[in-house]
């Protein structure tokens, strides 16, 4: 059974850093394309970043230069390293696995982890 | 990376059909057949309903269908049921190799 479990969320001050984890089970994260999507309280979905099987990574303009999406194949875990955090980064962060046979759709999602950026 | 445009809300009665539009540009929706649709219940993770404009993943009801014309993609739900009441989001691949979501549409089943 495919499962994604996010962790690492919490309260952080503006300008601080946080690393989110997305532990995958039931499949190999290195053989899948995966993404991070966030949702601010009461708002819509916002795409954050994607990593493809070959290692290529892409970022939304709103996080480029501040966030990275490393992957630890030995731990079957995806991360989102978030630096220089701002109040507008406050959101629930979801990780998701790509749909086999597609390259831009995400079939399996975690439960989300809440990041609050506030002093 | 401007968000795709969706109506804020749509409504329909049980048994009816509704369509949700998703309008972008030639740099996203119109340029690629990489539009997806997601359903989201309050406080829950999104659920993939349609991929690549019109493909239904395994397990998704055939009451859900997708299409595209020019820069506008559409999600149609036929035989509306109470359980379809949720938020719906479209997403598209872009010419910058990124993804972009629509603002979301709240579906109310009357």
Boltz contact constraints between the chains, C-beta under 6 A:
constraints:
  - contact:
      token1: [A, 44]
      token2: [B, 103]
      max_distance: 6.0
  - contact:
      token1: [A, 44]
      token2: [B, 104]
      max_distance: 6.0
  - contact:
      token1: [A, 45]
      token2: [B, 89]
      max_distance: 6.0
  - contact:
      token1: [A, 45]
      token2: [B, 101]
      max_distance: 6.0
  - contact:
      token1: [A, 47]
      token2: [B, 99]
      max_distance: 6.0
  - contact:
      token1: [A, 47]
      token2: [B, 101]
      max_distance: 6.0
  - contact:
      token1: [A, 58]
      token2: [B, 97]
      max_distance: 6.0
  - contact:
      token1: [A, 58]
      token2: [B, 98]
      max_distance: 6.0
  - contact:
      token1: [A, 61]
      token2: [B, 1]
      max_distance: 6.0
  - contact:
      token1: [A, 94]
      token2: [B, 45]
      max_distance: 6.0
  - contact:
      token1: [A, 99]
      token2: [B, 51]
      max_distance: 6.0
  - contact:
      token1: [A, 102]
      token2: [B, 51]
      max_distance: 6.0
  - contact:
      token1: [A, 102]
      token2: [B, 52]
      max_distance: 6.0
  - contact:
      token1: [A, 104]
      token2: [B, 34]
      max_distance: 6.0
  - contact:
      token1: [A, 104]
      token2: [B, 93]
      max_distance: 6.0
  - contact:
      token1: [A, 105]
      token2: [B, 36]
      max_distance: 6.0
  - contact:
      token1: [A, 105]
      token2: [B, 48]
      max_distance: 6.0
  - contact:
      token1: [A, 105]
      token2: [B, 51]
      max_distance: 6.0
  - contact:
      token1: [A, 107]
      token2: [B, 48]
      max_distance: 6.0
  - contact:
      token1: [A, 107]
      token2: [B, 57]
      max_distance: 6.0
  - contact:
      token1: [A, 109]
      token2: [B, 45]
      max_distance: 6.0
  - contact:
      token1: [A, 109]
      token2: [B, 46]
      max_distance: 6.0
